[in-house]
Amino acid sequence: MSGITLHNDSSLSATYVSNQFIDQYMVSANGEYVKVYLYLLRCMSSEQCSFSISSAADLFEHTEKDIQRALLYWEKMKLLQLEYHREKKLSGIRLLAPEASKESGEDRKLPPAAGADADGAQGRADSADADNGQARTDSAGADGGQTGTAFVGAPSIPEGPGSYSMAQLSEFQKKEEVKELLFVTEHYLKRPLTSTDINTILFWYDELQFPVDLMEYLVEYCVGRGHTSLKYMNRVAISWKESGITTVERAKRTASAFSRLHFAVVRALGIQGRNLIPSETTMIDRWARNYGFSQELIEEACRRTIAATHQPNFDYADGILKSWHQQQVHNLTDVVRLDSTFQKTRSSANSNRKAAANKFNNFSQRSYDYEKLEQQLLGQRSRALQEELQCP
């Protein structure tokens, strides 16, 4: 096949990406991590572009923890240097030049990257892990141009499946429980497993230390919701690990809680005749996990959405809840307080507008005695008539 010649007729501004990054790092990296790195290059090449954990998470529709993992991955690859305040909050990111690898492509050992979630639903749902000590509040960077999120050490959760050697795969598959797990997974997926699939499943077994019954339930849970991608399942597995889910019972309780929340949102928005799509379930999970809102608050936002738009509008509800999150709303009492403050502000503004519109009436009004004026007019006419009659 003949080569393809590339031409560039564009005069637009560009972001420089080194060939070393493309040749040595990009191929083995998770696609979502590559996006974050390229976005960092874009921000660093423009004075008008600023970077923060929260803004990057919103841009890529990821969780803040996903962005943190990407930054930690590139730091491990020695492409970034993360700088922190004394209180261990990210204050700066220093871009480092890629180093030429001295090893061949097959021998080069790179840190494993987590699989990207092609479906984008459960994988983007962040878990409130009270044990990992990671704060989610942004703080101003030391240089005034960047903001960061608290990084209390690197995440203890493995970043993603690596690549097992043939010898390792052979050893794993000698175990009866592993053979059974692979068989059950093939049964659910209704197709043979690829080498990538097997590496992912062994990652759950070997790195995440999931019991076999939990892994079988994980596959059943995802397939039952129409997600047959092992990348999607891997994101769910990492989310469960971060949440401390280690048994089937706890996984079922968690799944049941989110199922109830999804049903409550469907009911509050009046959705009928269809199921929620992945982007909608992602929003709901973000409201509960990232924002930490109760079902009561989420239902209230949905009711206000219907009152304002008269139709199910997830973007409108998301705007309400995002605003409440920014204003530190934690319960319905806080919502009532915000409503009261808003009404007072609006009433004051209306009063000021009315006063400005009626300012031409702000003078003393004159009062008249109309009966007295009428008598004076009649008297003047009578005298004038008498003078006319006396004239010769």
JOBELZI-V717302 format. One record per pair of residues at least 24 apart in sequence whose C-alpha atoms are under 8 Angstrom apart, sorted by the first residue. I is the first residue (numbers start at 1). J is the second residue. Records with the same first field share a line. If there is no record, write none. Layout:
I=J + J
This chain:
15=41 + 42 + 45
16=41
17=41
18=98
20=98 + 99 + 100
21=98
24=100 + 101 + 105
28=110 + 113
29=112 + 113
30=113 + 114 + 115 + 116
31=116
32=70 + 116
33=67 + 70 + 71 + 73 + 74
36=67 + 70 + 71
37=70 + 71 + 74
50=145 + 146
51=145 + 146 + 147
52=138 + 146 + 147 + 148
53=138 + 147 + 148 + 149
54=138
61=124
62=124 + 125
63=124 + 125 + 126 + 290
64=136
65=126
66=124
68=151
69=155 + 159
72=154
73=111 + 113
76=111
77=110 + 111
85=142
88=150 + 151 + 152
89=139 + 148 + 149 + 150 + 151 + 152
90=141 + 147 + 148 + 149 + 150 + 151
91=140 + 141 + 142 + 143 + 146 + 147 + 148
92=141 + 142 + 143 + 146 + 147 + 148
111=162
112=159 + 160 + 161 + 162 + 163
113=159 + 160 + 161 + 162
114=159 + 160 + 161
115=160 + 161 + 231 + 234 + 235
116=231 + 232 + 235
117=231 + 232 + 235
118=229 + 231 + 232
119=227 + 232 + 278
120=232 + 278 + 279 + 282
121=278 + 279 + 281 + 282
122=232 + 235 + 236 + 278 + 281 + 282 + 285
123=232 + 233 + 235 + 236 + 239
124=235 + 282
125=239 + 282 + 285 + 286 + 289 + 290
126=239 + 285 + 286 + 289 + 290
127=239 + 240 + 242 + 243 + 289 + 290
128=243 + 289 + 290 + 292
129=242 + 243 + 244
132=156
157=208 + 238 + 241 + 242
158=207 + 208
160=203 + 234
161=199 + 200 + 202 + 203
162=199 + 200 + 203
163=199
164=199
172=202
177=212
178=212
181=212 + 215 + 216
184=216
185=216 + 219
188=219 + 220 + 223
189=223 + 228
197=230
200=230 + 234
204=234 + 237
208=238 + 241
210=246
211=246 + 247
213=248
214=246 + 247 + 248 + 251
217=248
258=285
261=295
264=295 + 299
265=298 + 299 + 302
268=299 + 302 + 303
269=302 + 303 + 305 + 306 + 311 + 312 + 313
270=311 + 312
271=312
280=314
283=314 + 318
287=318 + 321
291=325
293=330 + 331
294=331
296=332
297=331 + 332
